[in-house]
Amino acid sequence: MVDYFRFIGPILGVMEPEAAHGLTLWALKKGLVPSPEPFEDPVLKVRLWGMDFANPVGLAAGFDKNGELAEALLGQGFGFIEVGSVTPRPQPGQSKPRLFRLFSDHALINRMGFNNDGQEVMAEHLGKRQRPGIVGVNLGRNQGSAAPIADFVAGARTLAGVADYLAVNVSSPNTPGLRALQGRDRLSGLLEAVLAARNAAPPPDRPPLLLKIAPDLTEADKKDIAEVAVAAGIDGLIATNTTIGRPTGMTSPSRTQAGGLSGRPLFEPSTGVLADMYRLTQGKLPLIGVGGIETARHAYAKIRAGASLVQLYTALIFHGPGLVNRIKRDLAQLIRADGFGSVAAAVGADHR
Ligand SMILES: Cc1cc2nc3c(=O)[nH]c(=O)nc-3n(C[C@H](O)[C@H](O)[C@H](O)COP(=O)(O)O)c2cc1C
């Protein structure tokens, strides 16, 4: 297949970053982004939470904030996609500019601040889905909300019926106070409340509930989160969101911008947190590994560190959607080369 991204990529690269993103969403919506030739390999199949994932490579939250492109995105070869973050009420997010490309670092910095059209619109979009495929919904809270836990509860109530999983996002750095919900007591109250809302839905509408965490956590934070997550009985963790840290060695002029850093420099810290969470939960809680995946080797490293599934976002901006199938092909080889018969067999291999 022609790699059209070789032509369109440089054009998107000189556009203002949000304009480039808007154009990409428009092209996806209009069916102008060709679907790759299907690539399936039995070694990539994952069965988790009673669902069958054709492959473990997912699209991370933040790309499709309103769930309007779930079908087009599934057509790009992802094993699953996560839409959102969505908040109860629509909100514009932070003022622009709020998205920066760090070309020499293969990274992005964003301070979008949960720009989205709200839960009702998300529910409407996802309710119209025809194409089979796994779509998780990432829940956020409104900026300045007086009752943040109620925001997440509302999300679970409104969206449990249209989501294949729900992710409680307490880790985006651009909503003041949000990450404080990762603290032991508040997290426990939050998860209990959201689980109760999820469990109140009729059984077919009770999706798995996951928690998405930051990479910027102390050892005590990680221990607390592991204990609270297991005790509460949630179904998994997503590690990690963007970092407020600025790892050494970055060279792009925009590296000093405020916001969450994603892409290549995030790989090491986020994979470290993923491995820590696997160890702290004794491998009992399924983990989704995300942060800095650019090649199959990165994806495989996350699986060996403890991830049952992986996600990516930033590398797509630099390499285009053809990256998804390249990662799948190479990942299947890496898994076989180590003598594993499935993704599941390789999960956590580095800890054994
Ligand atoms: C522009 C942008 C917007 C994002 N928005 C969200 C969001 O709304 N909710 C969320 O949980 N994560 C969000 N993320 C974080 C990603 O889901 C992911 O955790 C992070 O970018 C690390 O993966 P990557 O290095 O492959 O990009 C966003 C990331 C980017 C780059």
The ligand as an SDF file (V2000), in Angstrom:
LIG
                    3D

 31 33  0  0  0  0  0  0  0  0999 V2000
   -2.7650   16.2070   22.7210 C   0  0  0  0  0  0  0  0  0  0  0  0
   -2.9680   15.1770   23.7900 C   0  0  0  0  0  0  0  0  0  0  0  0
   -4.1690   15.1460   24.4820 C   0  0  0  0  0  0  0  0  0  0  0  0
   -4.3710   14.1960   25.4860 C   0  0  0  0  0  0  0  0  0  0  0  0
   -5.5750   14.1650   26.1360 N   0  0  0  0  0  0  0  0  0  0  0  0
   -5.7910   13.2110   27.0750 C   0  0  0  0  0  0  0  0  0  0  0  0
   -7.0450   13.1260   27.7290 C   0  0  0  0  0  0  0  0  0  0  0  0
   -7.9830   13.8730   27.4460 O   0  0  0  0  0  0  0  0  0  0  0  0
   -7.1920   12.1720   28.6940 N   0  0  0  0  0  0  0  0  0  0  0  0
   -6.1840   11.3000   29.0240 C   0  0  0  0  0  0  0  0  0  0  0  0
   -6.3720   10.4490   29.8910 O   0  0  0  0  0  0  0  0  0  0  0  0
   -4.9970   11.3500   28.3950 N   0  0  0  0  0  0  0  0  0  0  0  0
   -4.7760   12.2790   27.4410 C   0  0  0  0  0  0  0  0  0  0  0  0
   -3.5630   12.3200   26.8060 N   0  0  0  0  0  0  0  0  0  0  0  0
   -2.4930   11.3900   27.2280 C   0  0  0  0  0  0  0  0  0  0  0  0
   -2.3980   10.1460   26.3430 C   0  0  0  0  0  0  0  0  0  0  0  0
   -3.5910    9.3990   26.4210 O   0  0  0  0  0  0  0  0  0  0  0  0
   -1.2110    9.2670   26.7660 C   0  0  0  0  0  0  0  0  0  0  0  0
   -1.4290    8.8010   28.0830 O   0  0  0  0  0  0  0  0  0  0  0  0
    0.1060   10.0130   26.7190 C   0  0  0  0  0  0  0  0  0  0  0  0
    0.1640   10.8960   25.6160 O   0  0  0  0  0  0  0  0  0  0  0  0
    1.3080    9.0620   26.6400 C   0  0  0  0  0  0  0  0  0  0  0  0
    1.2940    8.2920   25.4640 O   0  0  0  0  0  0  0  0  0  0  0  0
    2.1450    8.6670   24.1460 P   0  0  0  0  0  0  0  0  0  0  0  0
    3.5390    8.9660   24.6090 O   0  0  0  0  0  0  0  0  0  0  0  0
    2.0530    7.4800   23.2530 O   0  0  0  0  0  0  0  0  0  0  0  0
    1.4950    9.8720   23.5670 O   0  0  0  0  0  0  0  0  0  0  0  0
   -3.3380   13.2720   25.7970 C   0  0  0  0  0  0  0  0  0  0  0  0
   -2.1440   13.3050   25.0900 C   0  0  0  0  0  0  0  0  0  0  0  0
   -1.9370   14.2320   24.0940 C   0  0  0  0  0  0  0  0  0  0  0  0
   -0.6330   14.2420   23.3560 C   0  0  0  0  0  0  0  0  0  0  0  0
  1  2  1  0
  2  3  1  0
  2 30  2  0
  3  4  2  0
  4  5  1  0
  4 28  1  0
  5  6  2  0
  6  7  1  0
  6 13  1  0
  7  8  2  0
  7  9  1  0
  9 10  1  0
 10 11  2  0
 10 12  1  0
 12 13  2  0
 13 14  1  0
 14 15  1  0
 14 28  1  0
 15 16  1  0
 16 17  1  0
 16 18  1  0
 18 19  1  0
 18 20  1  0
 20 21  1  0
 20 22  1  0
 22 23  1  0
 23 24  1  0
 24 25  2  0
 24 26  1  0
 24 27  1  0
 28 29  2  0
 29 30  1  0
 30 31  1  0
M  END
$$$$
